[in-house]
Amino acid sequence: MANIQIRVNDDLKAQADILFASLGLDTSTAVRIFLNAAVESNGLPFEVRHRAMSDSLKQAMSDSRSRTALSAAYDTAEEAVAAMLED
């Protein structure tokens, strides 16, 4: 039998241990279930995608890319930083 070692944040590990225990599993068993599901589905056993963006963020990104609705133009980075610090 093979061993797998992974490094995760202590808080994440603790939260996962609590979650899996509430399901009657230990973390090692949960990881084995994940690996089996990945092999059976020939990929990750869940959808992987970006988080949905809010409409205001989408609009801000669009404005930035098209260089419209910008509040001000700055000649230097220092001017931009100074303006941010004023607010």
Biopython code that builds the backbone (N, CA, C, O; Angstrom):
import numpy as np
from Bio.PDB.StructureBuilder import StructureBuilder

atoms = [
    (1, "MET", "N", (0.844, -1.171, 0.000)),
    (1, "MET", "CA", (0.000, 0.000, 0.000)),
    (1, "MET", "C", (0.892, 1.238, 0.000)),
    (1, "MET", "O", (1.891, 1.280, 0.717)),
    (2, "ALA", "N", (0.541, 2.238, -0.793)),
    (2, "ALA", "CA", (1.326, 3.465, -0.919)),
    (2, "ALA", "C", (0.878, 4.505, 0.112)),
    (2, "ALA", "O", (-0.261, 4.491, 0.577)),
    (3, "ASN", "N", (1.784, 5.388, 0.448)),
    (3, "ASN", "CA", (1.484, 6.515, 1.326)),
    (3, "ASN", "C", (1.515, 7.798, 0.518)),
    (3, "ASN", "O", (2.326, 7.945, -0.396)),
    (4, "ILE", "N", (0.623, 8.733, 0.858)),
    (4, "ILE", "CA", (0.593, 10.055, 0.242)),
    (4, "ILE", "C", (0.752, 11.069, 1.354)),
    (4, "ILE", "O", (0.066, 10.999, 2.373)),
    (5, "GLN", "N", (1.662, 12.015, 1.156)),
    (5, "GLN", "CA", (1.833, 13.096, 2.122)),
    (5, "GLN", "C", (1.502, 14.410, 1.425)),
    (5, "GLN", "O", (1.982, 14.686, 0.326)),
    (6, "ILE", "N", (0.686, 15.204, 2.076)),
    (6, "ILE", "CA", (0.370, 16.533, 1.542)),
    (6, "ILE", "C", (0.473, 17.547, 2.664)),
    (6, "ILE", "O", (0.298, 17.217, 3.837)),
    (7, "ARG", "N", (0.758, 18.773, 2.292)),
    (7, "ARG", "CA", (0.814, 19.854, 3.269)),
    (7, "ARG", "C", (-0.407, 20.742, 3.067)),
    (7, "ARG", "O", (-0.701, 21.182, 1.956)),
    (8, "VAL", "N", (-1.105, 20.992, 4.164)),
    (8, "VAL", "CA", (-2.257, 21.885, 4.131)),
    (8, "VAL", "C", (-2.211, 22.790, 5.356)),
    (8, "VAL", "O", (-1.555, 22.477, 6.349)),
    (9, "ASN", "N", (-2.894, 23.881, 5.276)),
    (9, "ASN", "CA", (-3.029, 24.811, 6.380)),
    (9, "ASN", "C", (-3.635, 24.082, 7.587)),
    (9, "ASN", "O", (-4.550, 23.273, 7.431)),
    (10, "ASP", "N", (-3.124, 24.369, 8.788)),
    (10, "ASP", "CA", (-3.607, 23.704, 10.002)),
    (10, "ASP", "C", (-5.104, 23.883, 10.194)),
    (10, "ASP", "O", (-5.801, 22.945, 10.579)),
    (11, "ASP", "N", (-5.601, 25.088, 9.926)),
    (11, "ASP", "CA", (-7.024, 25.358, 10.100)),
    (11, "ASP", "C", (-7.865, 24.551, 9.115)),
    (11, "ASP", "O", (-8.912, 24.018, 9.484)),
    (12, "LEU", "N", (-7.411, 24.459, 7.867)),
    (12, "LEU", "CA", (-8.122, 23.666, 6.870)),
    (12, "LEU", "C", (-8.182, 22.207, 7.300)),
    (12, "LEU", "O", (-9.231, 21.569, 7.197)),
    (13, "LYS", "N", (-7.066, 21.679, 7.779)),
    (13, "LYS", "CA", (-7.015, 20.281, 8.233)),
    (13, "LYS", "C", (-7.992, 20.058, 9.377)),
    (13, "LYS", "O", (-8.720, 19.065, 9.381)),
    (14, "ALA", "N", (-8.018, 20.963, 10.343)),
    (14, "ALA", "CA", (-8.920, 20.824, 11.483)),
    (14, "ALA", "C", (-10.383, 20.863, 11.036)),
    (14, "ALA", "O", (-11.199, 20.064, 11.494)),
    (15, "GLN", "N", (-10.705, 21.794, 10.142)),
    (15, "GLN", "CA", (-12.077, 21.893, 9.639)),
    (15, "GLN", "C", (-12.478, 20.640, 8.878)),
    (15, "GLN", "O", (-13.596, 20.145, 9.026)),
    (16, "ALA", "N", (-11.554, 20.126, 8.056)),
    (16, "ALA", "CA", (-11.834, 18.910, 7.293)),
    (16, "ALA", "C", (-12.019, 17.725, 8.232)),
    (16, "ALA", "O", (-12.924, 16.915, 8.026)),
    (17, "ASP", "N", (-11.181, 17.607, 9.255)),
    (17, "ASP", "CA", (-11.310, 16.514, 10.226)),
    (17, "ASP", "C", (-12.688, 16.539, 10.889)),
    (17, "ASP", "O", (-13.331, 15.499, 11.037)),
    (18, "ILE", "N", (-13.136, 17.733, 11.287)),
    (18, "ILE", "CA", (-14.450, 17.868, 11.924)),
    (18, "ILE", "C", (-15.563, 17.479, 10.953)),
    (18, "ILE", "O", (-16.482, 16.742, 11.310)),
    (19, "LEU", "N", (-15.469, 17.982, 9.730)),
    (19, "LEU", "CA", (-16.478, 17.663, 8.720)),
    (19, "LEU", "C", (-16.550, 16.164, 8.474)),
    (19, "LEU", "O", (-17.630, 15.574, 8.517)),
    (20, "PHE", "N", (-15.400, 15.547, 8.215)),
    (20, "PHE", "CA", (-15.396, 14.123, 7.901)),
    (20, "PHE", "C", (-15.848, 13.283, 9.093)),
    (20, "PHE", "O", (-16.536, 12.277, 8.918)),
    (21, "ALA", "N", (-15.466, 13.692, 10.300)),
    (21, "ALA", "CA", (-15.915, 12.970, 11.493)),
    (21, "ALA", "C", (-17.435, 13.021, 11.613)),
    (21, "ALA", "O", (-18.067, 12.050, 12.030)),
    (22, "SER", "N", (-18.026, 14.182, 11.236)),
    (22, "SER", "CA", (-19.485, 14.293, 11.302)),
    (22, "SER", "C", (-20.158, 13.361, 10.303)),
    (22, "SER", "O", (-21.337, 13.036, 10.443)),
    (23, "LEU", "N", (-19.407, 12.936, 9.301)),
    (23, "LEU", "CA", (-19.918, 11.990, 8.298)),
    (23, "LEU", "C", (-19.534, 10.556, 8.618)),
    (23, "LEU", "O", (-19.836, 9.634, 7.860)),
    (24, "GLY", "N", (-18.861, 10.379, 9.759)),
    (24, "GLY", "CA", (-18.441, 9.040, 10.166)),
    (24, "GLY", "C", (-17.178, 8.563, 9.467)),
    (24, "GLY", "O", (-16.934, 7.361, 9.367)),
    (25, "LEU", "N", (-16.375, 9.505, 8.984)),
    (25, "LEU", "CA", (-15.152, 9.162, 8.254)),
    (25, "LEU", "C", (-13.953, 9.799, 8.927)),
    (25, "LEU", "O", (-14.084, 10.795, 9.639)),
    (26, "ASP", "N", (-12.786, 9.223, 8.701)),
    (26, "ASP", "CA", (-11.568, 9.945, 9.038)),
    (26, "ASP", "C", (-11.050, 10.578, 7.748)),
    (26, "ASP", "O", (-11.524, 10.250, 6.660)),
    (27, "THR", "N", (-10.091, 11.474, 7.867)),
    (27, "THR", "CA", (-9.617, 12.208, 6.699)),
    (27, "THR", "C", (-8.978, 11.278, 5.669)),
    (27, "THR", "O", (-9.145, 11.478, 4.466)),
    (28, "SER", "N", (-8.254, 10.272, 6.128)),
    (28, "SER", "CA", (-7.627, 9.323, 5.184)),
    (28, "SER", "C", (-8.680, 8.617, 4.341)),
    (28, "SER", "O", (-8.500, 8.452, 3.135)),
    (29, "THR", "N", (-9.774, 8.201, 4.963)),
    (29, "THR", "CA", (-10.849, 7.531, 4.225)),
    (29, "THR", "C", (-11.491, 8.488, 3.232)),
    (29, "THR", "O", (-11.798, 8.105, 2.103)),
    (30, "ALA", "N", (-11.695, 9.744, 3.655)),
    (30, "ALA", "CA", (-12.278, 10.738, 2.757)),
    (30, "ALA", "C", (-11.383, 10.965, 1.538)),
    (30, "ALA", "O", (-11.879, 11.097, 0.420)),
    (31, "VAL", "N", (-10.070, 11.009, 1.750)),
    (31, "VAL", "CA", (-9.142, 11.191, 0.632)),
    (31, "VAL", "C", (-9.194, 9.985, -0.296)),
    (31, "VAL", "O", (-9.158, 10.144, -1.516)),
    (32, "ARG", "N", (-9.279, 8.774, 0.267)),
    (32, "ARG", "CA", (-9.394, 7.575, -0.576)),
    (32, "ARG", "C", (-10.682, 7.615, -1.401)),
    (32, "ARG", "O", (-10.680, 7.241, -2.574)),
    (33, "ILE", "N", (-11.780, 8.067, -0.789)),
    (33, "ILE", "CA", (-13.043, 8.186, -1.530)),
    (33, "ILE", "C", (-12.879, 9.174, -2.685)),
    (33, "ILE", "O", (-13.328, 8.914, -3.801)),
    (34, "PHE", "N", (-12.227, 10.315, -2.407)),
    (34, "PHE", "CA", (-11.982, 11.297, -3.463)),
    (34, "PHE", "C", (-11.170, 10.691, -4.602)),
    (34, "PHE", "O", (-11.523, 10.853, -5.770)),
    (35, "LEU", "N", (-10.082, 9.993, -4.270)),
    (35, "LEU", "CA", (-9.228, 9.406, -5.315)),
    (35, "LEU", "C", (-9.989, 8.373, -6.135)),
    (35, "LEU", "O", (-9.859, 8.337, -7.358)),
    (36, "ASN", "N", (-10.777, 7.536, -5.478)),
    (36, "ASN", "CA", (-11.588, 6.547, -6.216)),
    (36, "ASN", "C", (-12.590, 7.235, -7.133)),
    (36, "ASN", "O", (-12.769, 6.823, -8.279)),
    (37, "ALA", "N", (-13.239, 8.272, -6.639)),
    (37, "ALA", "CA", (-14.213, 8.992, -7.462)),
    (37, "ALA", "C", (-13.528, 9.650, -8.659)),
    (37, "ALA", "O", (-14.088, 9.663, -9.756)),
    (38, "ALA", "N", (-12.319, 10.197, -8.465)),
    (38, "ALA", "CA", (-11.584, 10.819, -9.569)),
    (38, "ALA", "C", (-11.242, 9.787, -10.638)),
    (38, "ALA", "O", (-11.397, 10.047, -11.831)),
    (39, "VAL", "N", (-10.781, 8.626, -10.210)),
    (39, "VAL", "CA", (-10.435, 7.567, -11.174)),
    (39, "VAL", "C", (-11.686, 7.102, -11.908)),
    (39, "VAL", "O", (-11.657, 6.924, -13.125)),
    (40, "GLU", "N", (-12.787, 6.905, -11.182)),
    (40, "GLU", "CA", (-14.022, 6.437, -11.813)),
    (40, "GLU", "C", (-14.579, 7.451, -12.810)),
    (40, "GLU", "O", (-15.138, 7.067, -13.838)),
    (41, "SER", "N", (-14.430, 8.749, -12.512)),
    (41, "SER", "CA", (-14.960, 9.766, -13.423)),
    (41, "SER", "C", (-13.936, 10.223, -14.452)),
    (41, "SER", "O", (-14.242, 11.039, -15.322)),
    (42, "ASN", "N", (-12.711, 9.692, -14.351)),
    (42, "ASN", "CA", (-11.630, 10.036, -15.268)),
    (42, "ASN", "C", (-11.363, 11.539, -15.246)),
    (42, "ASN", "O", (-11.139, 12.151, -16.290)),
    (43, "GLY", "N", (-11.388, 12.121, -14.065)),
    (43, "GLY", "CA", (-11.168, 13.544, -13.869)),
    (43, "GLY", "C", (-11.563, 13.911, -12.459)),
    (43, "GLY", "O", (-11.833, 13.039, -11.633)),
    (44, "LEU", "N", (-11.597, 15.175, -12.189)),
    (44, "LEU", "CA", (-12.050, 15.595, -10.865)),
    (44, "LEU", "C", (-13.526, 15.244, -10.718)),
    (44, "LEU", "O", (-14.301, 15.422, -11.658)),
    (45, "PRO", "N", (-13.920, 14.750, -9.556)),
    (45, "PRO", "CA", (-15.313, 14.313, -9.392)),
    (45, "PRO", "C", (-16.282, 15.448, -9.074)),
    (45, "PRO", "O", (-17.337, 15.227, -8.478)),
    (46, "PHE", "N", (-15.923, 16.639, -9.469)),
    (46, "PHE", "CA", (-16.780, 17.810, -9.298)),
    (46, "PHE", "C", (-16.361, 18.845, -10.313)),
    (46, "PHE", "O", (-15.273, 18.773, -10.884)),
    (47, "GLU", "N", (-17.236, 19.812, -10.532)),
    (47, "GLU", "CA", (-16.950, 20.859, -11.515)),
    (47, "GLU", "C", (-15.943, 21.856, -10.934)),
    (47, "GLU", "O", (-16.057, 22.263, -9.778)),
    (48, "VAL", "N", (-14.969, 22.240, -11.740)),
    (48, "VAL", "CA", (-13.986, 23.243, -11.337)),
    (48, "VAL", "C", (-14.199, 24.465, -12.219)),
    (48, "VAL", "O", (-14.126, 24.394, -13.446)),
    (49, "ARG", "N", (-14.467, 25.594, -11.554)),
    (49, "ARG", "CA", (-14.719, 26.815, -12.317)),
    (49, "ARG", "C", (-14.405, 28.017, -11.447)),
    (49, "ARG", "O", (-14.246, 27.900, -10.232)),
    (50, "HIS", "N", (-14.319, 29.164, -12.079)),
    (50, "HIS", "CA", (-14.093, 30.408, -11.364)),
    (50, "HIS", "C", (-15.355, 30.785, -10.605)),
    (50, "HIS", "O", (-16.461, 30.414, -10.997)),
    (51, "ARG", "N", (-15.182, 31.521, -9.524)),
    (51, "ARG", "CA", (-16.339, 32.049, -8.806)),
    (51, "ARG", "C", (-17.087, 33.017, -9.703)),
    (51, "ARG", "O", (-16.500, 33.695, -10.546)),
    (52, "ALA", "N", (-18.376, 33.065, -9.504)),
    (52, "ALA", "CA", (-19.189, 34.006, -10.268)),
    (52, "ALA", "C", (-18.834, 35.431, -9.849)),
    (52, "ALA", "O", (-18.683, 35.727, -8.664)),
    (53, "MET", "N", (-18.707, 36.285, -10.820)),
    (53, "MET", "CA", (-18.396, 37.692, -10.545)),
    (53, "MET", "C", (-19.689, 38.483, -10.431)),
    (53, "MET", "O", (-20.666, 38.203, -11.125)),
    (54, "SER", "N", (-19.682, 39.466, -9.551)),
    (54, "SER", "CA", (-20.838, 40.352, -9.427)),
    (54, "SER", "C", (-20.947, 41.204, -10.690)),
    (54, "SER", "O", (-19.970, 41.403, -11.412)),
    (55, "ASP", "N", (-22.148, 41.698, -10.936)),
    (55, "ASP", "CA", (-22.365, 42.547, -12.115)),
    (55, "ASP", "C", (-21.508, 43.806, -12.048)),
    (55, "ASP", "O", (-21.002, 44.276, -13.067)),
    (56, "SER", "N", (-21.346, 44.357, -10.824)),
    (56, "SER", "CA", (-20.547, 45.584, -10.709)),
    (56, "SER", "C", (-19.077, 45.313, -11.017)),
    (56, "SER", "O", (-18.399, 46.160, -11.600)),
    (57, "LEU", "N", (-18.581, 44.136, -10.630)),
    (57, "LEU", "CA", (-17.193, 43.794, -10.956)),
    (57, "LEU", "C", (-17.027, 43.569, -12.452)),
    (57, "LEU", "O", (-16.041, 44.011, -13.042)),
    (58, "LYS", "N", (-17.985, 42.885, -13.066)),
    (58, "LYS", "CA", (-17.932, 42.685, -14.519)),
    (58, "LYS", "C", (-17.914, 44.025, -15.247)),
    (58, "LYS", "O", (-17.155, 44.214, -16.197)),
    (59, "GLN", "N", (-18.757, 44.956, -14.793)),
    (59, "GLN", "CA", (-18.821, 46.273, -15.421)),
    (59, "GLN", "C", (-17.516, 47.024, -15.238)),
    (59, "GLN", "O", (-17.028, 47.654, -16.176)),
    (60, "ALA", "N", (-16.941, 46.965, -14.037)),
    (60, "ALA", "CA", (-15.673, 47.647, -13.769)),
    (60, "ALA", "C", (-14.558, 47.072, -14.634)),
    (60, "ALA", "O", (-13.725, 47.822, -15.143)),
    (61, "MET", "N", (-14.531, 45.756, -14.808)),
    (61, "MET", "CA", (-13.513, 45.136, -15.657)),
    (61, "MET", "C", (-13.690, 45.553, -17.112)),
    (61, "MET", "O", (-12.718, 45.840, -17.810)),
    (62, "SER", "N", (-14.937, 45.582, -17.557)),
    (62, "SER", "CA", (-15.220, 46.007, -18.925)),
    (62, "SER", "C", (-14.799, 47.459, -19.137)),
    (62, "SER", "O", (-14.181, 47.790, -20.148)),
    (63, "ASP", "N", (-15.139, 48.326, -18.173)),
    (63, "ASP", "CA", (-14.753, 49.733, -18.266)),
    (63, "ASP", "C", (-13.239, 49.881, -18.304)),
    (63, "ASP", "O", (-12.707, 50.685, -19.070)),
    (64, "SER", "N", (-12.559, 49.117, -17.490)),
    (64, "SER", "CA", (-11.101, 49.196, -17.432)),
    (64, "SER", "C", (-10.479, 48.758, -18.756)),
    (64, "SER", "O", (-9.565, 49.402, -19.270)),
    (65, "ARG", "N", (-10.988, 47.655, -19.295)),
    (65, "ARG", "CA", (-10.433, 47.145, -20.554)),
    (65, "ARG", "C", (-10.688, 48.093, -21.721)),
    (65, "ARG", "O", (-9.845, 48.243, -22.605)),
    (66, "SER", "N", (-11.863, 48.734, -21.715)),
    (66, "SER", "CA", (-12.193, 49.641, -22.815)),
    (66, "SER", "C", (-11.768, 51.075, -22.516)),
    (66, "SER", "O", (-11.951, 51.973, -23.337)),
    (67, "ARG", "N", (-11.202, 51.273, -21.335)),
    (67, "ARG", "CA", (-10.719, 52.578, -20.893)),
    (67, "ARG", "C", (-11.842, 53.617, -20.904)),
    (67, "ARG", "O", (-11.635, 54.771, -21.281)),
    (68, "THR", "N", (-13.041, 53.183, -20.481)),
    (68, "THR", "CA", (-14.173, 54.087, -20.350)),
    (68, "THR", "C", (-14.578, 54.187, -18.882)),
    (68, "THR", "O", (-14.259, 53.307, -18.083)),
    (69, "ALA", "N", (-15.266, 55.238, -18.540)),
    (69, "ALA", "CA", (-15.773, 55.462, -17.180)),
    (69, "ALA", "C", (-14.647, 55.466, -16.149)),
    (69, "ALA", "O", (-14.841, 55.084, -14.995)),
    (70, "LEU", "N", (-13.487, 55.898, -16.579)),
    (70, "LEU", "CA", (-12.375, 56.001, -15.639)),
    (70, "LEU", "C", (-12.492, 57.318, -14.888)),
    (70, "LEU", "O", (-12.877, 58.338, -15.460)),
    (71, "SER", "N", (-12.160, 57.289, -13.607)),
    (71, "SER", "CA", (-12.348, 58.494, -12.806)),
    (71, "SER", "C", (-11.292, 59.551, -13.101)),
    (71, "SER", "O", (-11.579, 60.746, -13.031)),
    (72, "ALA", "N", (-10.086, 59.130, -13.426)),
    (72, "ALA", "CA", (-9.029, 60.099, -13.723)),
    (72, "ALA", "C", (-7.873, 59.381, -14.413)),
    (72, "ALA", "O", (-7.701, 58.168, -14.293)),
    (73, "ALA", "N", (-7.097, 60.164, -15.130)),
    (73, "ALA", "CA", (-5.899, 59.621, -15.753)),
    (73, "ALA", "C", (-4.687, 60.174, -15.017)),
    (73, "ALA", "O", (-4.686, 61.337, -14.613)),
    (74, "TYR", "N", (-3.685, 59.377, -14.843)),
    (74, "TYR", "CA", (-2.479, 59.793, -14.129)),
    (74, "TYR", "C", (-1.278, 59.597, -15.034)),
    (74, "TYR", "O", (-1.210, 58.643, -15.809)),
    (75, "ASP", "N", (-0.347, 60.505, -14.921)),
    (75, "ASP", "CA", (0.861, 60.415, -15.731)),
    (75, "ASP", "C", (1.890, 59.474, -15.120)),
    (75, "ASP", "O", (2.711, 58.899, -15.835)),
    (76, "THR", "N", (1.850, 59.317, -13.808)),
    (76, "THR", "CA", (2.827, 58.451, -13.146)),
    (76, "THR", "C", (2.127, 57.585, -12.106)),
    (76, "THR", "O", (1.015, 57.889, -11.675)),
    (77, "ALA", "N", (2.783, 56.520, -11.715)),
    (77, "ALA", "CA", (2.265, 55.652, -10.676)),
    (77, "ALA", "C", (2.184, 56.394, -9.350)),
    (77, "ALA", "O", (1.275, 56.172, -8.550)),
    (78, "GLU", "N", (3.152, 57.281, -9.133)),
    (78, "GLU", "CA", (3.153, 58.057, -7.879)),
    (78, "GLU", "C", (1.884, 58.907, -7.754)),
    (78, "GLU", "O", (1.303, 59.008, -6.673)),
    (79, "GLU", "N", (1.456, 59.520, -8.871)),
    (79, "GLU", "CA", (0.238, 60.325, -8.855)),
    (79, "GLU", "C", (-0.976, 59.441, -8.533)),
    (79, "GLU", "O", (-1.851, 59.847, -7.769)),
    (80, "ALA", "N", (-1.028, 58.260, -9.103)),
    (80, "ALA", "CA", (-2.140, 57.344, -8.862)),
    (80, "ALA", "C", (-2.179, 56.918, -7.392)),
    (80, "ALA", "O", (-3.243, 56.902, -6.773)),
    (81, "VAL", "N", (-1.015, 56.576, -6.841)),
    (81, "VAL", "CA", (-0.946, 56.170, -5.428)),
    (81, "VAL", "C", (-1.343, 57.326, -4.527)),
    (81, "VAL", "O", (-2.080, 57.133, -3.561)),
    (82, "ALA", "N", (-0.869, 58.511, -4.828)),
    (82, "ALA", "CA", (-1.220, 59.689, -4.027)),
    (82, "ALA", "C", (-2.726, 59.914, -4.052)),
    (82, "ALA", "O", (-3.313, 60.247, -3.023)),
    (83, "ALA", "N", (-3.365, 59.736, -5.213)),
    (83, "ALA", "CA", (-4.810, 59.919, -5.312)),
    (83, "ALA", "C", (-5.553, 58.860, -4.495)),
    (83, "ALA", "O", (-6.578, 59.158, -3.882)),
    (84, "MET", "N", (-5.046, 57.638, -4.483)),
    (84, "MET", "CA", (-5.679, 56.584, -3.685)),
    (84, "MET", "C", (-5.560, 56.877, -2.198)),
    (84, "MET", "O", (-6.486, 56.604, -1.434)),
    (85, "LEU", "N", (-4.436, 57.428, -1.786)),
    (85, "LEU", "CA", (-4.226, 57.726, -0.370)),
    (85, "LEU", "C", (-5.066, 58.904, 0.111)),
    (85, "LEU", "O", (-5.324, 59.039, 1.307)),
    (86, "GLU", "N", (-5.487, 59.747, -0.811)),
    (86, "GLU", "CA", (-6.332, 60.897, -0.451)),
    (86, "GLU", "C", (-7.724, 60.461, -0.022)),
    (86, "GLU", "O", (-8.336, 61.104, 0.832)),
    (87, "ASP", "N", (-8.223, 59.397, -0.592)),
    (87, "ASP", "CA", (-9.611, 58.961, -0.319)),
    (87, "ASP", "C", (-9.749, 58.328, 1.000)),
    (87, "ASP", "O", (-10.846, 57.912, 1.374)),
]
sb = StructureBuilder()
sb.init_structure("model")
sb.init_model(0)
sb.init_chain("A")
sb.init_seg("    ")
for serial, (resi, resn, name, xyz) in enumerate(atoms, 1):
    if name == "N":
        sb.init_residue(resn, " ", resi, " ")
    sb.init_atom(name, np.array(xyz, "f"), 0.0, 1.0, " ", f" {name:<3s}", serial, name[0])
structure = sb.get_structure()
